[in-house]
Amino acid sequence: MSYPRSPVIDHETPAARNVTSLVVTGTMTDICVLATVIGALHREYRVTVVEDGVATLWPEIQRATLDIIGRAYGRVVTGKEIADQTSSW
């Protein structure tokens, strides 16, 4: 689902539709993805980051950022885990 403004978590629409969880993918894990995850957490969403669905320029920064997200902000799982979980919906 696409919204006219970005990021999606700044809109009333997800909450108005009773959305409580977000699955996050994207680029620049250490900047854009991390900011989105923190913003979502502050808006009381449960956050899952797809480990193989995010990327940044530096492998060591990628690992560190995913570690921070997993320790402090939400779950970090693989795309396969998301597919397996949602396939029964």
ZATI-726326 format. One record per residue: residue number from 1; residue in one letter; x, y, z of N, C-alpha, C in turn. Coordinates in pm, 1 decimal. Layout:
// ZATI-726326
(NUM,"a",(X,Y,Z),(X,Y,Z),(X,Y,Z))
...
This chain:
// ZATI-726326
(1,"m",(84.3,-116.4,0.0),(0.0,0.0,0.0),(88.8,122.6,0.0))
(2,"s",(57.8,215.0,-81.0),(139.0,334.8,-94.0),(62.0,456.1,-42.9))
(3,"y",(132.4,544.8,24.5),(71.9,666.0,76.1),(136.0,785.8,8.2))
(4,"p",(63.6,896.1,-5.0),(115.5,1010.5,-78.8),(232.6,1080.4,-12.2))
(5,"r",(247.3,1067.8,117.8),(360.2,1129.9,187.3),(444.4,1022.0,252.1))
(6,"s",(563.2,1057.7,293.0),(655.1,960.1,349.7),(711.3,1016.9,478.5))
(7,"p",(745.6,939.6,577.4),(725.8,794.9,586.1),(582.7,759.3,624.5))
(8,"v",(545.5,636.1,596.6),(410.1,589.6,619.5),(369.5,602.0,765.6))
(9,"i",(461.6,591.7,858.0),(425.1,594.7,999.4),(386.5,732.7,1047.9))
(10,"d",(401.4,836.3,966.2),(359.4,970.4,1004.4),(212.5,995.8,974.7))
(11,"h",(143.2,899.3,918.7),(3.8,917.0,881.0),(-87.7,848.7,979.8))
(12,"e",(-209.4,892.2,983.3),(-312.3,831.2,1065.7),(-356.9,697.4,1006.3))
(13,"t",(-338.1,676.9,877.7),(-395.4,562.9,809.1),(-360.9,427.0,870.1))
(14,"p",(-235.1,393.6,900.4),(-209.2,261.1,958.4),(-283.8,239.8,1090.5))
(15,"a",(-276.6,335.0,1181.3),(-345.0,320.4,1309.7),(-496.0,317.7,1290.7))
(16,"a",(-545.3,397.8,1199.2),(-689.5,401.3,1173.6),(-739.3,267.2,1120.2))
(17,"r",(-651.3,194.1,1058.9),(-687.4,62.3,1005.9),(-652.3,-48.9,1104.6))
(18,"n",(-627.1,-12.8,1228.8),(-592.3,-107.8,1334.9),(-461.8,-182.2,1308.4))
(19,"v",(-370.4,-119.2,1237.9),(-238.0,-177.3,1215.9),(-158.0,-160.0,1344.8))
(20,"t",(-101.1,-268.5,1393.8),(-21.4,-262.6,1516.5),(123.0,-303.9,1494.8))
(21,"s",(150.9,-366.7,1380.6),(285.3,-416.3,1352.2),(329.8,-369.6,1214.1))
(22,"l",(460.0,-343.7,1201.4),(517.7,-304.6,1073.6),(634.2,-395.6,1039.8))
(23,"v",(645.0,-432.6,914.3),(759.2,-506.4,863.1),(837.8,-407.5,778.8))
(24,"v",(964.3,-388.8,813.6),(1045.8,-283.9,752.0),(1153.2,-344.0,663.5))
(25,"t",(1164.4,-289.0,541.5),(1274.0,-318.9,450.1),(1323.2,-185.3,396.5))
(26,"g",(1441.0,-184.4,335.8),(1487.7,-60.9,275.4),(1638.1,-52.2,265.5))
(27,"t",(1683.1,62.7,220.8),(1826.2,85.1,205.7),(1875.8,180.4,313.0))
(28,"m",(2005.5,184.3,325.7),(2073.5,264.1,428.4),(2022.4,224.9,567.7))
(29,"t",(2046.3,99.1,602.4),(2001.7,42.2,729.1),(2038.7,131.1,846.6))
(30,"d",(2159.1,184.1,843.9),(2210.4,262.7,957.4),(2152.5,403.4,964.7))
(31,"i",(2080.4,446.9,862.7),(2023.6,581.9,863.7),(1871.7,573.1,847.3))
(32,"c",(1825.7,545.1,728.4),(1682.7,548.5,697.7),(1604.4,439.7,770.2))
(33,"v",(1652.6,317.6,763.1),(1581.0,207.1,827.0),(1578.5,226.7,978.7))
(34,"l",(1692.5,259.2,1037.0),(1697.9,279.9,1181.6),(1604.7,392.7,1225.2))
(35,"a",(1601.7,502.8,1152.0),(1513.2,615.3,1186.0),(1366.7,573.3,1176.5))
(36,"t",(1332.8,495.1,1075.7),(1195.3,446.8,1060.2),(1157.3,355.0,1175.0))
(37,"v",(1247.9,266.4,1212.4),(1222.0,173.6,1322.5),(1201.3,249.4,1453.3))
(38,"i",(1286.5,343.9,1482.2),(1273.2,421.2,1606.4),(1143.8,501.7,1605.2))
(39,"g",(1112.0,563.7,1492.2),(987.0,638.5,1481.0),(865.6,550.6,1502.0))
(40,"a",(868.6,431.8,1445.1),(757.2,338.0,1460.5),(742.7,293.3,1605.4))
(41,"l",(853.5,264.8,1669.0),(850.2,223.3,1809.6),(791.2,333.5,1896.8))
(42,"h",(828.7,456.4,1871.4),(776.0,569.1,1948.7),(626.9,590.7,1924.1))
(43,"r",(577.8,538.0,1813.6),(434.5,546.2,1784.1),(363.2,417.9,1825.0))
(44,"e",(434.1,335.4,1902.2),(381.7,212.6,1963.1),(347.7,101.5,1864.4))
(45,"y",(418.1,98.5,1750.2),(406.3,-14.5,1659.6),(505.1,-121.8,1702.2))
(46,"r",(468.0,-248.1,1681.4),(564.2,-357.3,1694.5),(637.6,-365.1,1561.5))
(47,"v",(770.3,-369.9,1567.8),(851.1,-358.1,1446.0),(930.4,-485.8,1420.9))
(48,"t",(926.9,-529.7,1295.5),(1010.2,-639.7,1249.8),(1090.1,-590.4,1130.2))
(49,"v",(1220.1,-609.7,1134.7),(1308.9,-572.3,1024.1),(1350.4,-700.1,951.7))
(50,"v",(1338.4,-698.0,820.6),(1377.9,-813.0,739.1),(1527.6,-802.1,713.0))
(51,"e",(1603.4,-889.5,776.2),(1749.0,-885.9,772.2),(1805.2,-886.3,630.3))
(52,"d",(1750.7,-970.3,544.7),(1798.7,-975.7,406.9),(1716.9,-885.8,314.9))
(53,"g",(1639.2,-796.1,372.9),(1561.7,-699.3,297.5),(1606.5,-556.5,323.3))
(54,"v",(1721.1,-542.9,389.5),(1779.9,-411.3,416.2),(1926.9,-415.1,376.1))
(55,"a",(1982.2,-297.8,349.0),(2122.2,-293.0,306.0),(2182.2,-157.3,337.7))
(56,"t",(2312.7,-156.7,352.0),(2387.7,-32.3,363.0),(2521.9,-51.7,293.6))
(57,"l",(2603.9,49.0,293.5),(2728.7,44.3,217.9),(2838.9,-36.4,285.1))
(58,"w",(2834.8,-50.2,416.5),(2944.5,-110.9,490.5),(2896.2,-231.4,569.5))
(59,"p",(2949.7,-350.1,543.4),(2904.1,-472.8,611.6),(2911.7,-464.6,764.1))
(60,"e",(3015.8,-405.3,817.0),(3027.9,-398.7,962.8),(2922.3,-306.4,1024.6))
(61,"i",(2887.1,-200.5,953.8),(2781.0,-110.6,999.8),(2645.7,-180.0,989.6))
(62,"q",(2626.0,-257.6,884.8),(2503.2,-335.6,867.6),(2483.2,-428.9,986.4))
(63,"r",(2586.0,-505.5,1019.1),(2576.3,-599.4,1130.8),(2549.3,-527.1,1261.9))
(64,"a",(2620.1,-418.1,1286.0),(2603.4,-342.3,1410.3),(2462.8,-282.8,1421.6))
(65,"t",(2412.4,-228.8,1312.3),(2279.4,-168.0,1315.4),(2171.3,-272.1,1339.1))
(66,"l",(2180.9,-385.8,1272.6),(2082.9,-491.8,1295.2),(2090.5,-543.4,1438.5))
(67,"d",(2209.9,-548.0,1494.0),(2226.0,-588.3,1633.8),(2157.0,-488.5,1727.1))
(68,"i",(2176.3,-360.3,1702.0),(2111.6,-256.0,1782.8),(1959.4,-266.9,1771.7))
(69,"i",(1910.3,-282.2,1650.5),(1765.5,-294.1,1631.2),(1711.4,-414.4,1707.9))
(70,"g",(1777.8,-527.4,1695.0),(1732.5,-648.7,1762.9),(1738.6,-640.1,1914.2))
(71,"r",(1835.3,-568.9,1965.8),(1849.0,-555.5,2111.7),(1753.8,-453.0,2170.9))
(72,"a",(1725.1,-346.3,2098.0),(1654.2,-234.3,2159.5),(1518.6,-200.2,2098.9))
(73,"y",(1495.6,-232.6,1972.0),(1379.9,-174.8,1906.1),(1279.4,-272.9,1846.6))
(74,"g",(1321.5,-390.8,1810.8),(1226.9,-482.5,1747.4),(1291.5,-613.1,1709.5))
(75,"r",(1219.9,-690.9,1632.5),(1270.7,-820.3,1588.2),(1346.4,-803.8,1457.9))
(76,"v",(1447.0,-887.4,1439.2),(1520.1,-895.1,1312.1),(1508.0,-1039.8,1264.7))
(77,"v",(1446.4,-1057.9,1149.4),(1423.2,-1191.8,1096.5),(1458.5,-1195.0,947.7))
(78,"t",(1464.8,-1313.9,892.7),(1492.8,-1328.1,749.6),(1364.4,-1313.9,668.8))
(79,"g",(1380.4,-1290.2,540.6),(1266.4,-1284.4,451.3),(1189.8,-1415.5,449.2))
(80,"k",(1260.5,-1526.7,459.0),(1195.0,-1657.7,461.6),(1106.5,-1671.0,584.4))
(81,"e",(1155.4,-1623.7,698.4),(1074.1,-1628.9,820.1),(945.0,-1548.6,804.5))
(82,"i",(954.6,-1431.3,742.9),(835.7,-1349.1,718.4),(741.6,-1421.9,623.6))
(83,"a",(795.8,-1477.5,515.5),(713.2,-1549.9,417.8),(643.8,-1669.6,481.8))
(84,"d",(716.7,-1744.5,564.0),(658.5,-1860.1,630.6),(546.9,-1817.3,725.7))
(85,"q",(570.4,-1709.6,798.1),(471.9,-1661.6,895.1),(346.3,-1608.5,826.9))
(86,"t",(364.7,-1535.3,719.8),(248.4,-1471.7,654.7),(178.9,-1560.2,553.3))
(87,"s",(238.6,-1671.0,515.2),(177.0,-1756.8,413.4),(45.3,-1817.8,459.9))
(88,"s",(26.0,-1825.6,589.7),(-97.7,-1886.1,641.8),(-208.0,-1782.5,665.0))
(89,"w",(-181.4,-1656.0,637.0),(-282.8,-1552.2,661.3),(-393.4,-1560.6,561.9))
